Amino acid sequence: SETVVNALLKHLKDREPSVRSSAVTALGRLGQASETVVNALLDLLTDKEPLVRNCAAWALGQLGQASETVVNALLNLLKDREPSVRSSAATALGRLGQASETVVNALLKHLKDRDTLVRNSAATALGQLGQASETVVNTILELLKDKETFVRGSAASALGQLGQASETVINALLMAINDGSVSRSIAATALDKLTSRSDQAANHLGVSC
């Protein structure tokens, strides 16, 4: 209700970071994407506390208001010094679905971020955006060699979402299964999305229908 939203907006100015972050999270869950709410959340993207910036990015992604102002603010947040904040910004951009060249290029850059969580979120976001250019696909293919298992898994899932069923992509996923670098179930799901009728994939997976 309006009363609840107004009360939460008031708490966005609380001196305690935990109170501000809780109010932000609640607003994200309520889904009331009014101009007042969105602007208040945008202001908190520059909060001095990383937790609050993190929650504000998450909430903006939940609200789904993909205006130029929101997208640009989240793009700027990808430069934040805190990995958790950069990760939340990438996640929000993926949820908003604004697959502009600027957004895609920014996320591509963060596939090489020094932080594992950021690389993971960037890969997931690119999969959600569905922009299956050669550059995007090839860069995510490289992420199948990431040192972290869950990042490799997110890369495989993203390839499945992108739907680029080239021989290179399919062979890379099959190789990832064979050498154990990606979870069998994750890679199988990606392959199923790409080539649901592929005998080659089914044979390598040992699947019979």
Disulfide bonds with the S-S distance in Angstrom:
none
